[in-house]
């Protein structure tokens, strides 16, 4: 039967037939590289705010938000109105890098939001349509400006899927950049976490740059994420970011802040670097700045603008619909204080999740910043790292060699005698000690089971982290209090169900469930209709 005839037949059949038919054709015709479609076998046909309706009639609360792209959720009225105005005006839709009123309005609104130290002397370069294109442009820019080639990057980073972006990402198969330890508490690479672990990371970086025998020449730049998203929702401590800014500035190393996922209010400040008060030399922006449409730019200090005409280009850098949608989104977030609300709501969500779930043996840590939240799943029956007696008296976690020489949180930094001690990031438990529980092995099977159980209950979540063991929440900034309660209820219920199944069946949690069978949440949730 021809495809068109098959579609016509399904259109007159049950909703489930349409749903299954589309998924079947996708599996037969699309690349094996598809990812989200495998874990989330749904067929969206309508969406508004937090809510997606599938072709099978089921409704879902979407805490993936296009991997953080949808700051205002699906089809927000101000975004739709902005796009319609451009369409109805007869304006050209793609103009390369020509100046237009739409572009001028976007740049003006963008500059209103930039860190004060950058806004007054910034240049902007429109790249290709994706964040990875902007990363490539940023790397190219700092290499041209400094005449150097190497780049400092961090373990666990994710900057995109093109060659240069992969080279500075944590999972790159071919290492072309010097890797630095990214601070984290639960799985601190130095085994201590907290401010002491962050201090060790700074010293490692200083040694790498200042030791003439380190094998690392002065780099063209340093690229970092203020919160590692794909790396497992790891917020960098504010004082660590200030130290990174200071040591790069002192050595004339341009600092690139990748704000592709963290920007536009996601972390509780308009840009995640605002928490620490630093001004990066280059900011990489995409996702939410296009208001759900493809758009990517880099913003950088004017003295780095050494490019000749045509040095960096891209056919689709003049997307007028994306710029109009982006202007509307930026203005709405700024005018309605959505970043500040994300800070308050995110803190409340994490406190509730910790209260409800951290007593479960399969939950390692709840962490995040603003509405960028992660829940790490661990193997409950496996021994924790460092279990057993320890002379350190730190709950079985031995101090790494030479740690006695590291200053405590009350002592000054050896790098800068006038520096303040490291600060505790929001939500951290103890400013001078390791986490309350030593880390157990990551449990990607349990995390995948939680994702499936969430989908059964009508909740879409993402996985991330080094071992895909972190359940991630990226709800739109417009999520209501009622919707927040529904998200927390469904996630908590899903984790508890997997924990119970794991106790009964052993590793890997609950058995796989096909969300297309109709069990789980009904077609009308009563929540998420905006």
C-alpha positions as CSV (number, residue, x, y, z in Angstrom):
1,X,0.0,0.0,0.0
2,X,1.3,3.5,-0.8
3,X,2.4,5.7,2.1
4,X,-0.3,8.3,1.3
5,X,-3.0,5.6,1.2
6,X,-1.7,4.2,4.5
7,X,-1.9,7.7,6.1
8,X,-5.4,8.2,4.8
9,X,-6.5,4.9,6.2
10,X,-5.0,5.7,9.6
11,X,-6.5,9.2,9.7
12,X,-9.9,7.5,9.8
13,X,-8.9,5.0,12.4
14,X,-8.2,5.1,16.1
15,X,-5.8,7.7,17.4
16,X,-3.5,4.9,18.4
17,X,-3.2,3.7,14.8
18,X,-1.9,7.1,13.7
19,X,0.5,7.2,16.6
20,X,1.9,3.7,16.0
21,X,2.1,4.2,12.2
22,X,4.1,7.4,12.4
23,X,6.5,5.8,15.0
24,X,6.9,2.7,12.8
25,X,7.7,4.8,9.7
26,X,10.2,6.9,11.7
27,X,12.0,3.8,12.8
28,X,12.2,2.5,9.2
29,X,13.3,5.7,7.6
30,X,15.3,7.9,10.0
31,X,18.9,7.6,11.1
32,X,20.1,5.3,13.8
33,X,21.6,8.4,15.5
34,X,18.1,9.5,16.7
35,X,18.1,9.7,20.5
36,X,15.1,11.4,22.1
37,X,12.7,9.5,19.9
38,X,14.0,6.2,21.3
39,X,13.5,7.2,25.0
40,X,10.3,9.2,24.3
41,X,8.2,7.3,21.8
42,X,5.5,10.0,21.5
43,X,4.1,11.9,18.5
44,X,3.4,15.5,19.5
45,X,0.6,17.1,17.6
46,X,-0.3,20.1,19.8
47,X,1.4,22.0,22.5
48,X,0.9,25.0,24.8
49,X,3.1,26.1,27.7
50,X,4.2,23.0,29.7
51,X,1.7,20.7,28.0
52,X,2.2,18.4,24.9
53,X,-0.7,16.4,23.4
54,X,0.3,13.3,21.5
55,X,-1.3,11.8,18.4
56,X,-2.7,9.0,20.7
57,X,-4.6,11.6,22.7
58,X,-2.4,11.5,25.8
59,X,-1.2,14.7,27.4
60,X,2.3,15.2,28.9
61,X,4.0,17.7,31.1
62,X,7.1,18.6,29.2
63,X,10.2,19.1,31.5
64,X,12.6,18.7,28.6
65,X,11.5,22.0,26.9
66,X,13.5,21.3,23.7
67,X,16.6,20.6,25.7
68,X,16.2,24.0,27.4
69,X,15.2,25.9,24.2
70,X,11.6,26.8,25.3
71,X,12.1,29.4,28.0
72,X,8.4,30.4,27.8
73,X,7.2,26.9,27.0
74,X,5.4,25.8,23.8
75,X,3.7,28.4,21.6
76,X,3.7,31.3,24.1
77,X,1.3,34.1,22.9
78,X,4.0,36.8,22.8
79,X,6.2,34.6,20.6
80,X,3.4,33.7,18.3
81,X,2.3,37.4,18.0
82,X,5.9,38.4,17.2
83,X,6.2,35.8,14.5
84,X,2.9,36.7,13.0
85,X,3.8,40.4,12.8
86,X,6.9,39.6,10.7
87,X,4.9,37.2,8.5
88,X,2.1,39.7,7.9
89,X,4.5,42.6,7.3
90,X,5.9,41.1,4.1
91,X,9.4,41.4,5.4
92,X,12.1,39.1,4.0
93,X,12.6,36.0,6.1
94,X,16.2,35.3,5.5
95,X,18.7,38.1,4.7
96,X,22.2,36.8,5.4
97,X,23.9,39.5,7.5
98,X,22.0,42.5,6.1
99,X,20.7,45.0,8.6
100,X,17.0,44.9,9.2
101,X,14.6,46.5,11.8
102,X,13.9,43.1,13.2
103,X,17.6,42.4,13.7
104,X,18.2,45.8,15.2
105,X,15.5,45.3,17.7
106,X,16.9,41.9,18.7
107,X,20.4,43.2,19.2
108,X,19.1,46.1,21.2
109,X,17.1,43.9,23.5
110,X,20.0,41.4,23.8
111,X,22.4,44.2,24.8
112,X,20.0,45.3,27.6
113,X,20.5,42.0,29.3
114,X,24.2,41.5,29.0
115,X,26.6,41.7,32.1
116,X,27.4,45.4,32.6
117,X,31.1,44.9,32.0
118,X,30.3,43.5,28.5
119,X,27.3,45.5,27.3
120,X,29.2,48.8,26.9
121,X,31.9,47.3,24.6
122,X,30.4,44.3,23.0
123,X,30.3,43.1,19.4
124,X,27.9,40.4,18.2
125,X,28.4,37.8,15.5
126,X,25.5,35.8,14.1
127,X,26.6,32.3,13.3
128,X,24.8,29.3,11.9
129,X,21.6,28.3,13.6
130,X,22.8,25.9,16.3
131,X,24.8,26.4,19.5
132,X,27.6,24.2,18.2
133,X,28.0,26.7,15.4
134,X,28.5,29.5,17.9
135,X,31.0,27.4,19.8
136,X,33.0,27.0,16.6
137,X,32.9,30.7,16.0
138,X,34.1,31.5,19.5
139,X,37.0,29.1,19.2
140,X,37.9,30.6,15.8
141,X,37.7,34.1,17.2
142,X,40.0,33.7,20.2
143,X,42.5,31.8,18.0
144,X,42.5,34.7,15.6
145,X,42.8,37.3,18.3
146,X,45.6,35.7,20.3
147,X,47.6,33.9,17.6
148,X,47.5,30.8,19.7
149,X,45.8,27.5,19.1
150,X,45.3,25.4,22.2
151,X,42.1,25.6,24.3
152,X,41.5,24.8,28.0
153,X,38.3,22.8,28.6
154,X,36.7,20.9,31.4
155,X,35.9,17.3,32.1
156,X,32.2,16.5,31.7
157,X,31.7,19.5,29.3
158,X,29.3,19.4,26.4
159,X,29.6,22.2,23.8
160,X,28.1,20.6,20.6
161,X,28.5,18.0,17.9
162,X,30.7,19.6,15.3
163,X,34.4,18.8,15.2
164,X,35.8,21.8,17.2
165,X,32.9,21.7,19.7
166,X,33.5,18.0,20.3
167,X,37.2,18.6,20.8
168,X,36.4,20.7,23.9
169,X,33.6,18.5,25.2
170,X,34.2,15.9,27.9
171,X,33.2,12.9,25.7
172,X,35.4,13.7,22.7
173,X,37.1,10.6,21.3
174,X,40.1,12.6,20.3
175,X,41.5,15.0,22.9
176,X,42.6,18.2,21.3
177,X,42.3,20.4,24.4
178,X,43.8,20.4,27.8
179,X,41.3,18.9,30.3
180,X,40.7,20.5,33.6
181,X,38.7,19.2,36.6
182,X,35.3,20.7,36.9
183,X,34.2,21.3,40.5
184,X,31.5,19.1,42.0
185,X,30.6,17.8,45.4
186,X,29.1,14.3,45.0
187,X,31.8,12.9,42.7
188,X,34.6,15.3,43.4
189,X,37.7,14.2,41.4
190,X,39.8,14.9,44.4
191,X,37.6,13.0,46.8
192,X,36.7,16.0,49.1
193,X,34.0,18.1,47.4
194,X,32.9,21.5,48.7
195,X,35.2,24.5,48.7
196,X,38.3,22.4,49.3
197,X,37.7,20.4,46.2
198,X,37.1,23.6,44.2
199,X,40.4,25.0,45.6
200,X,42.3,22.0,44.5
201,X,40.8,22.4,41.0
202,X,42.0,26.0,40.8
203,X,45.5,25.0,41.9
204,X,45.6,22.3,39.3
205,X,44.7,24.9,36.7
206,X,47.3,27.3,37.9
207,X,50.0,24.7,38.0
208,X,49.1,23.6,34.4
209,X,49.5,27.1,33.1
210,X,52.5,28.3,35.2
211,X,54.7,25.1,35.2
212,X,57.0,25.4,32.2
213,X,57.2,21.6,32.1
214,X,53.4,21.0,32.2
215,X,53.4,20.4,28.4
216,X,50.6,22.9,28.0
217,X,51.5,26.1,26.2
218,X,49.6,29.3,26.8
219,X,46.2,28.6,25.2
220,X,44.0,30.7,22.9
221,X,41.2,30.6,25.4
222,X,39.3,28.8,28.2
223,X,35.7,27.6,27.6
224,X,33.4,26.6,30.4
225,X,29.7,26.1,31.3
226,X,28.6,28.0,34.4
227,X,26.4,24.9,35.0
228,X,27.2,21.7,33.2
229,X,24.0,20.5,31.9
230,X,24.7,17.4,29.8
231,X,27.5,16.7,32.2
232,X,25.0,16.0,35.0
233,X,23.6,19.3,36.2
234,X,26.7,20.5,38.0
235,X,26.6,24.2,39.1
236,X,30.1,25.8,39.4
237,X,30.7,27.6,42.7
238,X,30.5,31.3,42.3
239,X,33.9,31.9,43.8
240,X,35.5,29.2,41.6
241,X,34.2,31.1,38.6
242,X,35.6,34.3,39.9
243,X,39.0,32.6,40.4
244,X,38.8,31.2,36.8
245,X,38.1,34.7,35.6
246,X,41.0,36.2,37.6
247,X,43.6,33.6,36.5
248,X,42.6,33.9,32.8
249,X,42.6,37.7,32.9
250,X,46.1,37.7,34.6
251,X,47.5,35.5,31.8
252,X,45.6,37.3,28.9
253,X,43.6,34.1,28.2
254,X,40.1,35.0,26.8
255,X,37.4,33.3,28.9
256,X,34.5,31.9,26.9
257,X,31.2,31.3,28.8
258,X,29.0,28.7,27.1
259,X,25.5,30.0,28.0
260,X,23.6,28.0,25.4
261,X,21.6,26.1,27.9
262,X,22.0,28.2,31.0
263,X,21.0,31.5,29.5
264,X,17.8,33.6,29.5
265,X,16.9,33.1,33.1
266,X,17.2,29.4,33.3
267,X,19.5,29.3,36.4
268,X,17.8,32.1,38.4
269,X,19.8,35.0,36.8
270,X,19.5,36.2,33.3
271,X,22.8,34.7,32.5
272,X,24.4,32.1,34.7
273,X,27.7,34.2,35.0
274,X,25.6,36.9,36.7
275,X,25.5,34.8,39.9
276,X,29.3,35.3,40.3
277,X,29.4,38.8,38.9
278,X,32.1,37.9,36.4
279,X,32.4,39.3,32.9
280,X,33.6,36.8,30.3
281,X,35.4,37.9,27.2
282,X,33.1,35.8,25.0
283,X,29.5,34.5,25.5
284,X,28.1,31.7,23.4
285,X,24.3,32.0,23.1
286,X,21.7,29.9,21.4
287,X,18.6,27.8,22.4
288,X,16.3,30.1,24.3
289,X,17.5,33.3,22.6
290,X,15.6,32.3,19.5
291,X,12.3,32.0,21.3
292,X,12.0,28.3,20.1
293,X,13.4,28.9,16.6
294,X,17.0,28.3,15.4
295,X,19.3,31.2,16.3
296,X,22.9,31.3,17.6
297,X,25.3,34.2,18.3
298,X,28.5,35.0,20.0
299,X,28.9,38.3,22.0
300,X,32.5,39.4,22.7
301,X,34.7,42.2,23.8
302,X,35.4,44.7,21.0
303,X,39.2,44.4,21.2
304,X,38.9,40.8,20.1
305,X,37.1,41.8,16.9
306,X,40.1,41.2,14.6
307,X,38.2,39.4,11.9
308,X,38.4,40.5,8.3
309,X,35.2,40.7,6.3
310,X,34.0,37.2,5.4
311,X,36.2,35.6,8.1
312,X,33.2,33.9,9.5
313,X,29.8,33.5,7.8
314,X,26.7,31.3,7.6
315,X,23.8,31.2,5.2
316,X,21.1,31.0,7.9
317,X,22.4,33.7,10.2
318,X,19.7,36.2,9.2
319,X,16.7,34.2,10.4
320,X,14.1,37.0,10.9
321,X,11.4,34.9,12.5
322,X,13.9,33.6,15.1
323,X,15.1,37.1,15.8
324,X,11.5,38.4,16.3
325,X,10.7,35.4,18.5
326,X,13.9,35.9,20.4
327,X,13.3,39.6,21.0
328,X,9.8,38.8,22.4
329,X,11.3,36.1,24.7
330,X,14.2,38.2,26.0
331,X,11.9,41.1,26.8
332,X,9.2,38.9,28.4
333,X,11.7,37.2,30.7
334,X,13.3,40.5,31.6
335,X,10.1,42.5,32.1
336,X,8.3,39.8,34.1
337,X,11.2,38.9,36.4
338,X,11.1,35.3,35.3
339,X,14.8,34.7,36.2
340,X,14.1,35.7,39.8
341,X,11.1,33.5,39.9
342,X,13.1,30.6,38.5
343,X,15.6,31.0,41.4
344,X,12.8,30.9,44.0
345,X,10.9,28.0,42.4
346,X,14.0,26.0,41.7
347,X,15.1,26.2,45.3
348,X,11.7,25.1,46.5
349,X,11.6,22.2,44.0
350,X,15.1,21.0,45.1
351,X,14.2,21.3,48.8
352,X,11.0,19.2,48.2
353,X,12.8,16.6,46.2
354,X,15.5,16.3,48.8
355,X,12.9,15.9,51.5
356,X,11.0,13.3,49.6
357,X,13.7,11.3,47.9
358,X,17.1,11.6,49.5
359,X,16.2,9.0,52.0
360,X,16.0,6.4,49.2
361,X,19.1,4.3,48.8
362,X,19.0,4.7,45.0
363,X,19.1,8.5,45.1
364,X,22.6,9.8,45.3
365,X,22.1,13.6,45.2
366,X,19.6,16.2,44.2
367,X,21.3,19.3,42.8
368,X,21.0,22.2,40.4
369,X,20.5,25.9,40.1
370,X,17.2,27.7,39.3
371,X,15.1,25.6,36.9
372,X,18.0,23.4,35.9
373,X,17.6,20.4,38.2
374,X,19.3,17.0,38.4
375,X,18.6,13.8,40.4
376,X,21.4,11.3,40.3
377,X,20.5,7.6,40.6
378,X,23.0,5.2,42.1
379,X,23.2,1.5,42.8
380,X,21.7,1.1,46.3
381,X,23.4,-2.3,47.1
382,X,26.9,-1.4,45.9
383,X,29.6,-0.2,48.4
384,X,30.2,3.5,48.5
385,X,33.5,5.0,47.5
386,X,35.9,4.8,50.4
387,X,33.7,2.6,52.6
388,X,35.6,1.3,55.6
389,X,37.7,2.8,58.4
390,X,39.7,6.0,57.5
391,X,42.2,8.0,59.5
392,X,40.7,11.1,58.1
393,X,37.5,10.8,60.1
394,X,35.5,11.9,57.1
395,X,32.9,9.1,57.0
396,X,35.2,6.6,55.3
397,X,36.4,9.0,52.5
398,X,40.2,9.2,52.7
399,X,41.9,12.5,52.1
400,X,43.9,12.5,48.8
401,X,47.7,12.6,49.1
402,X,49.0,16.0,50.1
403,X,45.6,17.4,51.2
404,X,47.0,18.5,54.5
405,X,48.7,21.4,52.6
406,X,45.4,22.6,51.3
407,X,43.9,25.6,53.2
408,X,40.5,25.1,54.9
409,X,37.5,27.2,54.0
410,X,38.6,29.8,56.6
411,X,42.1,30.2,55.2
412,X,43.2,32.5,52.4
413,X,44.1,31.3,48.9
414,X,47.8,30.9,48.1
415,X,47.0,32.2,44.6
416,X,45.8,35.5,45.8
417,X,46.6,36.5,49.4
418,X,43.7,39.0,49.3
419,X,41.1,36.5,48.0
420,X,38.1,35.6,50.0
421,X,37.6,32.0,51.0
422,X,35.6,29.8,48.7
423,X,31.9,30.3,49.0
424,X,29.2,27.6,49.2
425,X,27.0,27.3,46.2
426,X,23.2,27.7,46.7
427,X,21.8,24.5,48.1
428,X,25.2,23.0,49.3
429,X,25.1,21.4,52.7
430,X,28.4,22.0,54.3
431,X,30.9,24.7,53.2
432,X,34.0,22.8,54.5
433,X,33.3,19.1,54.1
434,X,32.5,16.4,51.7
435,X,28.9,15.5,50.9
436,X,26.9,13.8,53.6
437,X,26.9,10.4,51.8
438,X,29.9,9.0,49.9
439,X,29.0,8.3,46.3
440,X,27.8,4.9,45.1
441,X,28.3,3.6,41.6
442,X,26.1,5.4,39.0
443,X,22.9,3.5,38.0
444,X,22.0,4.3,34.4
445,X,19.6,1.4,34.3
446,X,17.6,2.9,37.2
447,X,17.7,6.4,35.7
448,X,16.3,4.9,32.4
449,X,13.6,3.1,34.4
450,X,12.7,6.4,36.2
451,X,12.4,8.1,32.8
452,X,10.0,5.4,31.6
453,X,8.0,5.5,34.7
454,X,7.7,9.3,34.4
455,X,6.5,8.9,30.8
456,X,3.8,6.4,32.0
457,X,2.6,9.2,34.4
458,X,2.6,11.8,31.7
459,X,5.9,13.5,32.6
460,X,8.7,14.1,30.1
461,X,12.2,14.2,31.6
462,X,15.7,14.0,30.2
463,X,18.8,11.9,31.2
464,X,22.4,13.2,31.5
465,X,25.6,12.9,33.4
466,X,28.7,10.9,32.8
467,X,26.9,7.6,32.8
468,X,23.4,8.8,31.8
469,X,22.4,8.3,35.5
470,X,21.1,11.8,36.2
471,X,17.4,12.5,35.7
472,X,17.1,16.1,34.5
473,X,14.4,18.7,34.7
474,X,14.3,21.8,32.4
475,X,10.8,23.1,32.8
476,X,9.8,26.4,31.1
477,X,10.2,29.5,33.2
478,X,6.4,30.0,32.9
479,X,5.6,26.8,34.8
480,X,2.8,27.5,37.3
481,X,2.7,26.5,41.0
482,X,0.0,24.0,40.2
483,X,2.0,22.5,37.4
484,X,5.1,22.4,39.6
485,X,3.3,20.4,42.2
486,X,2.1,18.0,39.5
487,X,5.7,17.6,38.2
488,X,7.1,16.9,41.6
489,X,4.3,14.4,42.5
490,X,4.8,12.4,39.3
491,X,8.6,12.4,39.5
492,X,8.5,11.4,43.2
493,X,6.0,8.7,42.4
494,X,8.1,7.4,39.5
495,X,11.3,7.2,41.6
496,X,9.6,5.5,44.4
497,X,8.1,2.9,42.0
498,X,11.5,2.2,40.6
499,X,13.0,1.9,44.1
500,X,10.4,-0.6,45.1
501,X,10.8,-2.6,41.8
502,X,14.6,-2.6,42.4
503,X,14.2,-4.0,45.8
504,X,12.0,-6.8,44.4
505,X,13.8,-7.6,41.2
506,X,17.4,-6.5,41.8
507,X,19.4,-4.2,39.5
508,X,17.9,-2.2,36.6
509,X,14.7,-1.2,38.3
510,X,11.2,-1.6,36.9
511,X,10.6,-3.7,33.8
512,X,10.3,-1.7,30.5
513,X,6.9,-0.4,29.8
514,X,5.5,0.6,26.4
515,X,3.8,4.0,26.8
516,X,1.7,3.2,23.8
517,X,-0.3,0.5,25.6
518,X,-2.6,3.1,27.2
519,X,-1.8,2.3,30.8
520,X,-0.7,5.1,33.1
521,X,-2.1,8.7,32.8
522,X,-5.4,9.3,31.1
523,X,-5.9,11.7,28.2
524,X,-6.8,14.6,30.4
525,X,-4.5,15.4,33.3
526,X,-6.3,18.5,34.4
527,X,-2.9,20.2,34.7
528,X,-0.7,22.0,32.3
529,X,-3.2,23.7,30.1
530,X,-1.9,27.2,30.6
